[in-house]
Amino acid sequence: VSLVKSATVADPFGGSDALPGSTVTYTITANTVGGGTLPNLRITDAVPTGTTYVPGSITLGGSPLSDATDADAGNFGAGTVTVNLGNVPGGQTRVVTFQVTIN
């Protein structure tokens, strides 16, 4: 599996400067290779220091996930975003996003 993380910034003035109050959207793309299945794939990512997690911002494949530890694949707790992807066959791509605000 390969993981690629990228970020885009939207500042309060309509630009892309990393200023206090700017929103950063992180995208983590997981690509699997091979003919087998990767069991219990989980993505975890700590919210960076100096930022605040935006509640309700986790998505998987564009579909929203809750922040609670519940029946869906995502949760936020102890400063970390976690998304359980389950069993992922080789040759698949999964995309997770979440947002933070710069303090």
trRosetta pair geometry for C-beta under 8 A, 3 or more apart (Angstrom, degrees):
i j d omega theta_ij theta_ji phi_ij phi_ji
1 30 5.9 -10 -171 -168 113 95
1 31 6.9 154 -156 79 59 45
1 32 5.0 -27 -99 -98 81 72
1 33 7.6 -174 -81 14 34 74
1 38 5.9 54 -52 -103 119 169
1 41 6.7 146 -91 -127 161 127
1 88 7.7 71 -99 82 123 135
2 30 7.4 160 80 -152 44 47
2 31 5.0 -10 56 58 93 98
2 33 7.7 40 -6 -15 98 109
3 28 6.0 -9 -168 -172 102 98
3 29 7.1 154 -154 77 49 48
3 30 5.5 -15 -100 -98 77 71
3 43 7.1 146 -121 -119 133 107
4 28 7.3 159 79 -153 44 49
4 29 4.7 -12 58 56 96 100
4 31 7.6 25 0 -2 105 107
5 26 6.3 -12 -166 -170 99 102
5 27 7.1 158 -152 83 50 50
5 28 4.9 -14 -99 -100 81 78
5 29 7.9 -173 -76 19 35 67
5 45 7.4 140 -111 -117 139 141
6 26 7.4 157 82 -154 41 54
6 27 5.0 -11 60 59 89 99
6 29 7.8 17 6 -3 101 105
7 24 5.4 -7 -168 -174 115 104
7 25 6.8 153 -153 78 60 47
7 26 5.2 -25 -97 -99 84 66
7 27 7.5 -178 -80 18 35 73
8 16 7.2 -67 -175 -139 76 112
8 24 7.2 158 78 -154 39 56
8 25 5.0 -10 57 56 91 99
8 27 7.7 34 -2 -8 97 109
9 16 5.0 107 81 -170 89 69
9 17 6.9 -111 123 83 133 12
9 18 5.2 -80 -133 -77 161 73
9 22 5.3 12 -172 164 101 131
9 23 7.3 154 -154 82 52 46
9 24 5.3 -22 -99 -100 74 75
9 25 8.0 -168 -78 19 28 70
10 14 8.0 -26 -168 -138 85 24
10 15 7.9 152 -155 87 46 33
10 16 6.6 -35 -96 -105 39 62
10 22 6.4 166 82 -162 40 80
10 23 5.0 -10 60 60 96 95
10 25 7.4 37 -2 -10 104 104
11 14 7.2 -33 76 40 80 23
11 15 4.8 -7 43 68 119 80
11 16 6.4 -161 -5 -90 95 7
11 17 4.6 8 -48 55 149 76
11 18 7.5 -121 -77 -68 105 15
11 19 5.0 57 -134 30 119 110
11 21 7.2 67 -160 93 68 89
11 22 4.3 -41 -102 -100 63 103
12 19 7.1 -90 17 83 93 121
12 21 4.6 -12 -35 126 128 125
12 22 6.7 -110 -20 -80 73 54
13 17 7.7 6 47 35 111 114
13 19 8.0 31 7 40 106 150
17 22 6.7 -136 93 -82 58 144
18 22 5.6 -136 -137 60 37 158
18 24 7.4 27 -119 -76 94 112
18 102 6.0 131 -173 -71 75 161
19 22 4.9 112 52 -31 64 112
19 102 6.6 148 94 80 28 140
20 102 5.5 -127 -113 112 35 96
20 103 6.2 -34 -130 125 93 31
21 101 6.7 -20 -145 -173 26 106
21 102 6.6 -34 28 67 26 86
22 101 7.1 157 81 -154 38 61
22 102 4.7 19 53 20 87 121
23 54 6.8 29 -137 -56 107 145
23 99 5.5 -3 -174 -170 103 121
23 100 7.4 160 -153 82 58 37
23 101 5.6 -34 -97 -98 65 71
23 102 7.9 -134 -72 0 20 79
24 51 6.7 -55 32 -129 127 144
24 99 6.6 155 80 -153 48 65
24 100 5.1 -12 57 61 100 86
24 101 7.6 172 15 -94 77 20
24 102 6.6 84 -21 -46 109 91
25 57 8.0 -135 -118 176 80 126
25 97 6.0 0 -178 -170 97 113
25 98 7.6 176 -150 91 59 26
25 99 5.1 -30 -98 -95 66 88
26 45 7.0 -158 128 132 152 156
26 97 6.5 162 85 -151 54 59
26 98 5.7 -9 56 60 100 73
26 99 7.3 176 15 -90 74 34
26 100 7.3 34 -14 2 110 100
27 95 6.4 -14 -167 -168 97 99
27 96 7.4 151 -157 81 48 49
27 97 5.0 -19 -99 -97 69 89
28 43 5.7 148 115 -171 146 146
28 45 6.4 -161 -53 -45 149 146
28 95 7.4 156 81 -155 49 50
28 96 4.6 -13 60 63 99 100
28 97 7.5 178 19 -80 68 39
29 93 6.4 -12 -172 -166 96 103
29 94 7.5 160 -156 82 49 46
29 95 5.2 -14 -105 -104 75 80
29 96 8.0 -169 -75 26 32 67
30 41 6.8 133 168 162 155 137
30 43 6.3 -127 -53 -69 131 124
30 85 6.7 -92 66 -62 158 164
30 88 7.3 -14 123 172 126 175
30 93 6.9 155 83 -155 55 50
30 94 4.6 -6 57 57 107 94
30 95 7.7 -161 23 -74 71 35
30 96 7.4 40 -9 -2 105 103
31 92 7.6 -179 -147 91 47 43
31 93 5.2 -12 -101 -102 73 83
32 38 5.4 -137 -127 -1 135 130
32 41 7.6 -95 -72 -79 126 157
32 88 5.2 161 -25 123 152 113
32 89 6.9 156 93 105 141 34
32 90 5.1 -125 133 -121 102 43
32 91 6.5 -41 91 14 84 26
32 92 5.1 13 42 50 111 79
32 93 7.7 -157 17 -73 71 39
33 90 5.5 4 143 -157 20 99
33 91 6.7 68 -125 -63 39 52
34 90 3.8 -123 76 -114 61 147
34 91 7.6 -136 56 -30 35 76
35 90 5.3 -62 -54 47 9 146
36 89 7.7 -152 126 -146 30 60
36 90 5.7 77 52 -28 45 118
37 87 5.1 21 165 177 123 101
37 88 6.7 160 -162 79 74 32
37 89 4.9 -42 -102 -97 83 57
37 90 7.0 -110 -80 -16 36 73
38 41 5.0 53 117 -60 114 114
38 87 7.0 166 82 -156 47 52
38 88 4.9 -15 58 62 100 88
38 89 7.8 -180 16 -92 72 8
38 90 7.3 109 -22 -68 91 65
39 87 5.1 -17 -118 -107 57 87
40 84 7.5 -42 -160 -157 64 97
40 86 6.9 -34 -102 -148 35 29
40 87 6.9 4 -34 -72 43 64
41 84 7.8 133 88 -166 52 50
41 85 4.2 -31 88 65 101 117
41 86 6.8 -11 42 64 80 27
41 87 7.4 121 3 -112 91 18
41 88 4.8 -22 12 6 143 121
41 94 7.7 146 107 27 138 150
42 82 6.5 -7 -178 -167 107 94
42 83 7.1 166 -157 84 60 45
42 84 5.1 -23 -107 -108 90 63
42 85 6.6 -166 -85 15 33 80
43 81 7.9 -13 116 113 92 91
43 82 7.1 162 87 -152 55 45
43 83 4.8 -1 56 55 101 94
43 85 6.7 64 -10 -27 94 111
43 96 5.5 -166 77 10 154 159
44 80 5.6 6 -172 176 99 121
44 81 7.0 162 -152 85 48 53
44 82 4.8 -7 -103 -102 83 81
45 80 6.8 157 78 -156 33 74
45 81 5.1 -12 60 58 87 100
45 98 7.6 174 72 39 126 131
46 79 5.8 19 -153 133 84 97
46 80 5.1 -42 -98 -98 59 82
46 81 8.0 -174 -88 19 12 72
47 51 5.8 -132 168 87 95 105
47 52 7.5 29 164 -148 142 16
47 53 4.9 -87 -98 -61 151 96
47 79 5.2 -119 37 -170 101 71
47 80 7.0 -138 -7 -83 78 30
47 81 6.9 98 -57 -21 84 93
47 100 5.6 144 -152 -96 101 133
48 51 4.9 57 72 18 87 124
48 100 6.7 163 38 85 90 171
50 102 6.7 0 139 -151 91 72
50 103 5.3 -132 -175 35 54 109
51 100 3.9 43 159 155 129 132
51 101 6.4 156 -162 74 79 37
51 102 5.6 -46 -104 -100 84 44
51 103 6.2 -149 -97 -15 25 86
52 100 6.2 151 72 -164 33 82
52 101 5.0 -19 59 57 92 93
52 103 6.0 98 -21 -69 97 92
53 57 7.3 -159 178 37 77 120
53 76 5.8 154 166 -166 159 145
53 79 7.7 -174 -29 -135 125 46
53 81 7.3 161 -125 -61 128 100
53 98 7.2 -24 -146 161 94 121
53 99 7.7 111 -162 91 53 55
53 100 5.5 -47 -97 -105 39 82
54 57 4.2 60 89 -30 102 141
54 98 7.4 171 51 173 90 75
54 99 4.0 -14 33 93 134 103
54 100 6.2 -156 -13 -98 85 23
54 101 6.0 102 -68 -28 95 91
55 67 5.9 -55 -150 -40 76 154
55 76 7.6 -145 -118 57 60 151
56 64 7.0 2 -180 -163 80 124
56 66 7.5 -29 -114 -133 69 48
56 67 6.3 -75 -67 -30 46 110
57 97 7.4 -89 154 123 86 84
57 98 4.9 100 107 -155 99 63
57 99 3.9 -101 -177 29 157 94
58 64 7.2 98 83 -160 60 60
58 65 4.4 -55 106 63 108 104
58 66 7.8 -18 58 74 117 12
58 67 6.7 139 9 -85 120 64
58 74 4.2 169 128 177 145 154
58 75 7.9 -56 16 -22 169 8
58 76 6.6 -169 -36 -45 130 105
58 81 6.0 168 -96 -152 117 115
58 83 6.7 178 -174 -75 123 109
58 96 7.2 -21 -162 -169 84 93
58 97 7.3 160 -150 86 38 53
58 98 4.7 -9 -93 -93 64 103
59 62 5.7 -2 168 -137 132 12
59 63 6.1 147 -159 67 86 31
59 64 5.5 -50 -99 -94 81 42
59 65 6.4 164 -110 3 25 87
59 96 7.0 164 84 -154 56 46
59 97 4.7 4 49 52 102 95
59 98 7.4 179 16 -71 65 56
60 63 5.8 -30 67 61 71 88
60 65 5.7 58 -5 -41 101 124
60 73 5.7 13 -26 73 162 135
60 74 6.4 -165 -31 -47 112 115
60 83 5.7 158 -81 -160 115 135
60 85 7.6 176 -145 -100 131 77
60 94 6.8 -18 -163 -175 92 102
60 95 7.4 143 -159 82 44 53
60 96 5.6 -13 -101 -101 68 75
61 94 6.7 -67 -57 -149 94 67
61 95 5.9 110 -86 53 46 85
62 95 7.5 36 -32 83 70 116
65 72 5.0 -177 -145 134 85 132
65 73 5.8 -79 -121 64 137 76
65 74 3.0 87 131 25 145 131
65 75 7.8 -92 143 -48 116 40
65 83 6.8 146 27 -114 172 100
66 70 5.9 -1 74 40 139 125
66 72 5.4 121 21 42 92 132
66 74 6.5 160 57 77 45 95
66 75 7.3 3 99 -96 74 63
67 74 7.3 -41 -97 123 31 100
67 75 6.1 75 176 -150 38 51
67 76 4.3 -40 -151 31 93 105
67 77 7.9 132 167 -49 85 72
68 75 6.1 -58 115 -122 18 97
69 75 4.6 29 -79 -114 62 157
69 77 6.8 -15 -41 -25 107 142
70 75 7.5 142 13 -85 65 109
73 83 5.4 43 135 -164 102 74
73 84 4.8 -137 -156 60 80 75
73 85 6.8 64 -165 -82 138 33
73 86 7.4 -83 -113 -25 119 96
74 81 7.3 -20 -161 -171 101 86
74 82 6.9 154 -152 88 53 56
74 83 4.8 -16 -97 -102 82 81
74 84 7.7 -156 -70 18 35 70
74 96 7.9 150 -97 -142 116 111
75 81 7.8 169 90 -153 41 47
75 82 5.3 -9 60 60 83 99
76 80 7.2 180 -148 87 57 41
76 81 5.4 -21 -100 -101 85 64
76 82 7.5 173 -85 20 35 73
76 98 7.8 140 -83 -145 120 146
77 80 6.6 -22 72 57 53 81
77 82 7.6 -29 33 10 88 115
81 96 7.8 154 137 156 125 127
81 98 4.9 -135 -114 -6 161 168
83 96 4.8 -169 26 -116 161 139
85 88 5.3 0 134 -51 121 123
85 94 5.2 94 -128 122 132 178
88 92 5.2 -137 -179 71 94 137
88 94 6.5 -84 -118 -24 140 129
89 92 5.3 99 70 -24 73 124
